[in-house]
Amino acid sequence: EIEMTQSPATLSVSPGERATLSCRASHSVASNLAWYQQRPGQAPSLLIYGASTRATGIPARFSGSGSGTEFTLTISSLQSEDFAVYYCQQYHNWPLFTFGPGTKVDFK
Amino acid sequence: QVHLQESGPGLVKPSETLSLTCTVSGGSISNYYWSWIRQPPGKGLEWIGYIYSSGSTIYNPSLKSRVTISIDTSKNHFSLKLTSVTAADTAVYYCARLRYNYGFDYWGQGTLVIGSS
Protein backbone atom coordinates (compact mmCIF):
# COMPACT_ATOMS: atom_id res chain seq x y z
CA GLU A 1 0.00 0.00 0.00
CA ILE A 2 1.17 3.52 -0.79
CA GLU A 3 0.91 5.75 2.26
CA MET A 4 0.36 9.48 1.92
CA THR A 5 1.43 12.09 4.43
CA GLN A 6 0.71 15.82 4.44
CA SER A 7 2.31 18.76 6.19
CA PRO A 8 1.63 20.85 8.04
CA ALA A 9 -1.52 19.54 9.71
CA THR A 10 -2.72 23.14 10.09
CA LEU A 11 -1.57 26.21 8.22
CA SER A 12 -2.55 29.63 9.54
CA VAL A 13 -2.61 32.25 6.81
CA SER A 14 -3.99 35.76 6.33
CA PRO A 15 -6.21 36.61 3.34
CA GLY A 16 -4.09 37.66 0.38
CA GLU A 17 -1.09 35.66 1.54
CA ARG A 18 0.47 32.70 -0.21
CA ALA A 19 -0.12 29.18 1.14
CA THR A 20 2.14 26.23 0.41
CA LEU A 21 0.94 22.72 1.29
CA SER A 22 3.04 19.57 1.05
CA CYS A 23 2.17 15.97 0.29
CA ARG A 24 4.54 13.02 0.37
CA ALA A 25 4.08 9.45 -0.89
CA SER A 26 5.79 6.42 0.64
CA HIS A 27 6.63 5.15 -2.85
CA SER A 28 6.79 6.91 -6.18
CA VAL A 29 3.40 7.72 -7.66
CA ALA A 30 4.90 9.44 -10.73
CA SER A 31 2.42 12.25 -11.49
CA ASN A 32 -0.65 10.22 -10.53
CA LEU A 33 -1.76 12.56 -7.78
CA ALA A 34 -4.87 14.64 -7.18
CA TRP A 35 -5.69 17.43 -4.73
CA TYR A 36 -9.13 18.07 -3.24
CA GLN A 37 -10.63 20.95 -1.29
CA GLN A 38 -13.22 20.33 1.41
CA ARG A 39 -15.05 23.31 2.82
CA PRO A 40 -16.82 22.89 6.18
CA GLY A 41 -19.96 20.81 5.88
CA GLN A 42 -19.39 20.08 2.20
CA ALA A 43 -18.16 17.20 0.12
CA PRO A 44 -14.61 17.30 -1.21
CA SER A 45 -14.15 18.76 -4.69
CA LEU A 46 -11.40 18.05 -7.20
CA LEU A 47 -8.84 20.84 -7.62
CA ILE A 48 -5.84 19.31 -9.36
CA TYR A 49 -5.13 16.04 -11.16
CA GLY A 50 -2.00 14.71 -12.78
CA ALA A 51 -0.12 16.57 -10.01
CA SER A 52 -0.34 19.89 -11.84
CA THR A 53 -3.43 20.16 -14.06
CA ARG A 54 -6.28 22.25 -12.71
CA ALA A 55 -9.71 20.66 -12.92
CA THR A 56 -12.47 22.44 -14.82
CA GLY A 57 -13.40 25.80 -13.33
CA ILE A 58 -10.56 25.94 -10.79
CA PRO A 59 -9.03 29.42 -10.48
CA ALA A 60 -5.47 30.03 -11.59
CA ARG A 61 -4.39 30.94 -8.05
CA PHE A 62 -4.30 27.18 -7.36
CA SER A 63 -1.25 25.40 -8.70
CA GLY A 64 0.22 21.97 -8.18
CA SER A 65 3.74 20.72 -8.69
CA GLY A 66 5.96 17.74 -8.03
CA SER A 67 6.38 14.15 -9.12
CA GLY A 68 7.57 10.90 -7.66
CA THR A 69 7.17 11.21 -3.90
CA GLU A 70 7.07 14.96 -3.22
CA PHE A 71 4.21 17.25 -4.16
CA THR A 72 3.13 20.81 -3.45
CA LEU A 73 -0.16 22.67 -3.68
CA THR A 74 0.23 26.44 -3.77
CA ILE A 75 -2.53 28.98 -3.35
CA SER A 76 -1.00 32.22 -4.56
CA SER A 77 -3.28 34.71 -2.80
CA LEU A 78 -5.76 33.30 -0.33
CA GLN A 79 -9.38 34.29 -0.69
CA SER A 80 -11.97 33.87 2.07
CA GLU A 81 -13.51 30.86 0.30
CA ASP A 82 -10.14 29.06 0.29
CA PHE A 83 -10.11 28.45 4.03
CA ALA A 84 -10.76 24.73 4.01
CA VAL A 85 -9.14 21.32 4.38
CA TYR A 86 -7.01 20.08 1.49
CA TYR A 87 -6.37 16.40 0.76
CA CYS A 88 -3.95 14.76 -1.64
CA GLN A 89 -4.77 11.36 -3.14
CA GLN A 90 -2.73 8.93 -5.19
CA TYR A 91 -4.15 6.87 -8.04
CA HIS A 92 -0.82 5.46 -9.21
CA ASN A 93 -1.52 2.21 -7.43
CA TRP A 94 -4.75 1.67 -9.44
CA PRO A 95 -7.08 0.06 -8.53
CA LEU A 96 -6.20 0.89 -4.91
CA PHE A 97 -6.39 4.50 -3.80
CA THR A 98 -5.19 6.33 -0.71
CA PHE A 99 -5.74 9.81 0.64
CA GLY A 100 -3.45 11.90 2.79
CA PRO A 101 -4.67 12.97 6.25
CA GLY A 102 -5.32 16.54 5.12
CA THR A 103 -4.03 20.06 5.80
CA LYS A 104 -6.40 22.58 7.32
CA VAL A 105 -5.91 26.14 6.11
CA ASP A 106 -7.35 28.56 8.63
CA PHE A 107 -7.29 32.24 9.49
CA LYS A 108 -4.12 33.60 11.06
CA GLN B 1 -23.82 18.61 -15.01
CA VAL B 2 -23.59 15.25 -13.31
CA HIS B 3 -25.33 15.06 -9.95
CA LEU B 4 -25.00 12.30 -7.35
CA GLN B 5 -27.34 11.79 -4.41
CA GLU B 6 -26.91 9.31 -1.58
CA SER B 7 -29.90 7.81 0.20
CA GLY B 8 -30.43 5.31 2.97
CA PRO B 9 -30.92 4.91 6.72
CA GLY B 10 -29.00 7.25 8.99
CA LEU B 11 -28.90 4.81 11.88
CA VAL B 12 -27.77 1.20 11.76
CA LYS B 13 -27.70 -1.13 14.76
CA PRO B 14 -24.43 -2.87 15.63
CA SER B 15 -23.98 -6.20 13.82
CA GLU B 16 -26.54 -5.22 11.17
CA THR B 17 -25.96 -4.21 7.54
CA LEU B 18 -25.54 -0.67 6.26
CA SER B 19 -27.23 -0.15 2.89
CA LEU B 20 -26.91 3.00 0.80
CA THR B 21 -27.84 3.91 -2.76
CA CYS B 22 -26.35 6.59 -4.97
CA THR B 23 -28.56 7.93 -7.75
CA VAL B 24 -26.80 9.51 -10.72
CA SER B 25 -28.55 12.20 -12.75
CA GLY B 26 -27.49 14.58 -15.51
CA GLY B 27 -25.38 11.95 -17.24
CA SER B 28 -25.09 8.28 -18.00
CA ILE B 29 -23.83 5.77 -15.49
CA SER B 30 -22.37 3.69 -18.32
CA ASN B 31 -18.66 3.56 -19.14
CA TYR B 32 -17.55 5.08 -15.85
CA TYR B 33 -16.20 3.92 -12.50
CA TRP B 34 -18.35 4.68 -9.45
CA SER B 35 -17.00 4.73 -5.95
CA TRP B 36 -17.86 4.95 -2.26
CA ILE B 37 -15.71 6.95 0.16
CA ARG B 38 -16.33 7.56 3.84
CA GLN B 39 -15.24 10.11 6.41
CA PRO B 40 -15.58 9.54 10.19
CA PRO B 41 -16.57 12.69 12.07
CA GLY B 42 -13.62 15.08 12.28
CA LYS B 43 -11.32 12.70 10.40
CA GLY B 44 -9.96 12.11 6.91
CA LEU B 45 -11.19 10.27 3.83
CA GLU B 46 -11.19 6.51 3.39
CA TRP B 47 -11.81 4.93 -0.01
CA ILE B 48 -14.18 1.95 0.29
CA GLY B 49 -14.31 0.57 -3.23
CA TYR B 50 -15.52 1.05 -6.78
CA ILE B 51 -17.66 -0.58 -9.42
CA TYR B 52 -17.41 -0.20 -13.17
CA SER B 53 -20.61 0.08 -15.16
CA SER B 54 -20.02 -3.48 -16.40
CA GLY B 55 -20.32 -4.66 -12.80
CA SER B 56 -16.67 -5.39 -12.02
CA THR B 57 -15.64 -4.34 -8.53
CA ILE B 58 -12.55 -3.55 -6.47
CA TYR B 59 -12.62 -3.06 -2.70
CA ASN B 60 -10.29 -1.59 -0.11
CA PRO B 61 -8.51 -4.63 1.39
CA SER B 62 -9.22 -3.34 4.90
CA LEU B 63 -12.99 -3.58 4.29
CA LYS B 64 -13.15 -6.24 1.59
CA SER B 65 -14.65 -8.98 3.76
CA ARG B 66 -17.66 -6.80 4.67
CA VAL B 67 -18.32 -4.74 1.52
CA THR B 68 -20.46 -5.31 -1.55
CA ILE B 69 -21.00 -2.69 -4.25
CA SER B 70 -23.58 -3.30 -6.95
CA ILE B 71 -24.96 -1.34 -9.89
CA ASP B 72 -28.28 -1.06 -11.74
CA THR B 73 -27.64 0.75 -15.00
CA SER B 74 -31.33 0.71 -15.92
CA LYS B 75 -32.06 2.83 -12.85
CA ASN B 76 -28.85 4.88 -13.07
CA HIS B 77 -27.86 4.00 -9.53
CA PHE B 78 -25.31 1.99 -7.60
CA SER B 79 -25.36 0.70 -4.05
CA LEU B 80 -23.20 -0.08 -1.04
CA LYS B 81 -23.69 -2.80 1.54
CA LEU B 82 -21.46 -3.02 4.60
CA THR B 83 -22.11 -5.92 6.93
CA SER B 84 -21.47 -6.38 10.66
CA VAL B 85 -21.57 -2.68 11.40
CA THR B 86 -19.94 -1.33 14.56
CA ALA B 87 -19.59 2.16 16.03
CA ALA B 88 -16.30 2.44 14.11
CA ASP B 89 -18.31 2.53 10.87
CA THR B 90 -19.97 5.79 11.90
CA ALA B 91 -19.10 8.23 9.14
CA VAL B 92 -20.35 10.45 6.37
CA TYR B 93 -20.58 8.21 3.32
CA TYR B 94 -19.96 9.79 -0.07
CA CYS B 95 -20.54 8.41 -3.52
CA ALA B 96 -18.33 9.74 -6.29
CA ARG B 97 -17.46 9.25 -9.94
CA LEU B 98 -13.93 8.01 -10.55
CA ARG B 99 -12.11 8.70 -13.77
CA TYR B 100 -9.00 6.87 -14.88
CA ASN B 101 -5.87 9.01 -14.45
CA TYR B 102 -8.00 11.83 -13.16
CA GLY B 103 -9.42 11.20 -9.69
CA PHE B 104 -12.86 11.60 -8.19
CA ASP B 105 -14.47 14.36 -10.23
CA TYR B 106 -18.08 14.39 -9.05
CA TRP B 107 -19.23 13.79 -5.47
CA GLY B 108 -22.55 13.43 -3.74
CA GLN B 109 -23.31 15.68 -0.78
CA GLY B 110 -22.72 12.80 1.63
CA THR B 111 -24.95 11.09 4.15
CA LEU B 112 -24.19 10.52 7.81
CA VAL B 113 -24.61 6.96 9.02
CA ILE B 114 -24.34 6.22 12.73
CA GLY B 115 -23.62 2.72 13.97
CA SER B 116 -25.46 2.58 17.28
CA SER B 117 -28.33 0.89 19.06
Interface residues (C-beta under 8 A of the other chain):
Chain A: E1 N32 A34 Y36 Q42 A43 P44 S45 L46 Y49 G50 A55 Y87 Q89 Y91 W94 P95 L96 F97 T98 F99 G100 P101 G102
Chain B: G44 L45 E46 W47 Y50 I58 N60 P61 Y94 Y100 N101 Y102 G103 F104 D105 W107 G108 Q109 G110
